[in-house]
Amino acid sequence: MTRTIQLCTALLLALAAAGAQAANYAGTTFEIEMIVFSRPGGMEQSRETWPAAPQLQYPDRWVDFQTADGDGATALSPAVTRLDNKVAALNRGGSYRVLFHKAWRQVLQQKHKSPAILIDGGDSSGDHRQLEGSVTVSVSRYLHLSTNLWFSDFVGGEMTTGGIPLPSRPTLASEEPLNLMTGSPAPLVGVQPLYAQRVAVLQEERRLRSGELHYIDHPQLGVLIEVRTVDGTEE
């Protein structure tokens, strides 16, 4: 009985320490690098079915790589990429196409305070890109990634009627700096929507560890992401 009590006490202390560590992480700057690539013909090769009516929606709270914070500085500060060798390997393989590759520094918060980051890449059709959507990087007991990405198949060129409607990318309604604690300014209403013939969706929640390269797999898309500590912060 004494041994059991000791084990339970140790477990509770460990959980409390992890919670305190997570609280210390909130407000800490991390460096994030992400690669998103596509597999041409990946859905057909895997015999996966394209979604008939995917739910595509941008979040209400978001930032992009031009958004300014309350001090007028860029909310997502550019950083030097370190995964260029991974991009080169993907390009050499011939079976993949890199759609997005960026590195940035971001102050991470708990999920309910973390804005989504707008992502796009690949070929253009009208005002849309093949890769669109958002990702959210947040911290609780661990680092977390939420993906809300979609890949549009513009076979036959731009479509004006029929197919799957694509949501318009939100834009700032004013030039006022973004207050990350209260959310983005109201997005402008989009104009005539564009339709895609087929859309593959990557929506996933993933727990991350700093300093480790993580891979998210999908028949049509792949994501490589690494979250690194800054200024001596340790996980």
N, C-alpha and C positions, 0 to 999 in steps of 0.2 A: 504493500500500500504506500509506504514512504517513497519507494522508487517511482511509483506512478505519479504521485504528487509532484516529485521533483521534475519529472519529464514534462508534465503539464505546465508547471511554472516556467520551465525553460522555454517551452513553445510559446507561451503568452508573452514572455519577455522578448523573444525573437520577433514576433509579430508586431509588438509595440515599437521595437527598434526600426523595423522596416517601414512602419507607418510614419515615424518621425523622419526617417531618411527621405521618404517620398515628399513629405511636407517641405523639407529643406530643398528639394529639387525644384519645386514650384517657384517660378521667377528666375531660374537659372538659364543662362545662355548655352545652347548646344549648337554644334555644327552638323548639318544634315546634308547628305548627298544622295540623290535619287536618279536612277535610270529607269525609263519605261521603254520597252521594245515590243514589237509585234512579230508574230509568226505568220507570214503570208500563207493562206490556205490552212491555217492551224485548226479551225473549226471542222473543216471537211476531213482532214487527216485523222483527227481524234474521234470523228463520227459524232461530234456534239451537235445539238440542234440550236440554231440561232433563236433567241427569245422572240416569241410572237408579239408581245406587247410589253417591252421593258419599261420600267418606271425611271425616267431620267429627270433629275431635278437638281438644281444648284441650291446650296444651303443659304439661309438668310444671313449668317455671319461669315464673312470671308475676307481674305486679303489676296492680293496678287503681288507680283514682283516689282510693281511700281507704287504700291500703296504706302503712304506716309503714316507714321504714328503721330501721337499727340504732340511730340516735340519737333515734328517736321522732318525727322529722319526716316529712312526706308525701314519699314517694319521687318522685312526679310533682307538682311544685309548679305550681299554677294560674298562668297568664299571661294578659295582656290579648289578646283576639283582634284581628287586623288584617285579616282576610279577610271581614268582615261584608258588604262590597259584593258579593263573590262569592256569598254566601248569598242576598242580596237579588235578584241577577240570576237565580239558579237558580229562586227562588220565583216571580219575575215571568214566567219563561218558560212556566210551566204544564205543561211536559212532564217535570219533575223533581220529586222530593220529597227534601228534606234529612233525613237520618236521624241524623246525628251531626256535631257541630261543637264542637271543644275546642282550646284552646291550653294548653301546659304547658312547664315547664322540666324537663330531664332530663339527668343525667350519663351521657354515652354511653360505652360500652365496646366492645371487640371482640365479635364475634357470639357466641362461645362463653361469654361472660360476661354477655350482655344478656338480661334477662328479657323475655318477651312482654307486651304491654299488652292487657288485656281490653277489648273494644269491644262496645257494644250500642246499639240505637236503633230507632225506628219503633214500630209497634203491638205491643201485648202479647197473648200467648195463653198462659194459665196462667202459668208461671214463665219463659216465653221471650219474646224480642223478635224482630221480623222480621229485624233485623240483629244478628248475633252473630259471635264469633270473636276474633281477636287480630291485632295488628301488632307487628313488632319493628324498632326503629330502632337501628342499630349503626354502628361506624366501623372501617374497615381502611385501605386506601389512599384510599378515598373514603367518603362517607356512604352507607349502604345501608338500604333499606326492604324488609321481607318481609311480605307480606299473607297472612293465613289467615282470610278472611272468608266468611261465607255468608249468603244472603238466603232466608228461608223464606216460602213461599206458603201462607198459612192460608186458602185458599179454602173457604168453607162453614163457617168457624169452627174452633174447637179440635177436634182429632181425638184419640181415645183409643186406637184400635187401627189397625194397618195404616199404610202409607205409609213415610216415611223417619224413623227415630228420630233425635232431636236430643240431643246430649250435654248433660248438666247443667253449668251454669256452676260452676266450682270456687269454693269458699269456704274461708277460713282455718279450720283446725281448732282454733285457739286465738287468743288476743289478743296473742300474742308478736309483737314487731316482726320484719319480714322481713329476713333477711340476704341482700343481693343477690348476694353472692359464693358462697353455698352453695345458694341456691334457696328456693322457697316452702315453708311448712309444708304437710304433707300435706292435700290437699283432702278435704272431707267427701263421702261417697258420696251421690249423688243419689237421689231417690225415684222414683216412677213416671215413666217417660220420656214425653215428648210426641212426637207424630208430625206431620210436615208432608206435605202432598200433593206438593209440589215444592220443590226447593232449588237455587239457583244458587250457585256457588262461585267466589270470586276469590282465587287463590293465585298470587302473582307476586313475583319478585325485581327490584328496581329500584335502580340507582345514582343518587344524588342529589348536587346541589351546593348548598351553603349560599347562602341569599339568593335562590334561584330557585323559582318555583312549578312544581310537577310535577303532571302529570295521568296517572292510570292509567285506562284505558278498559276497559269490559266491557259486553255487551249489557244487563245488568240493573242493574249498579252502576257508579258512578264515584267516584274518589278524587282529591281535590286535597290536596296536602301541601306545606308550606314549612318548611324547617329554617333557622333564623336563628342567627347568632353572638351571643354574649352577652359583655359586658364587654370589648369590643375584640378578641375572638378573630377571626382572619381565616383563610379557607381558603387 
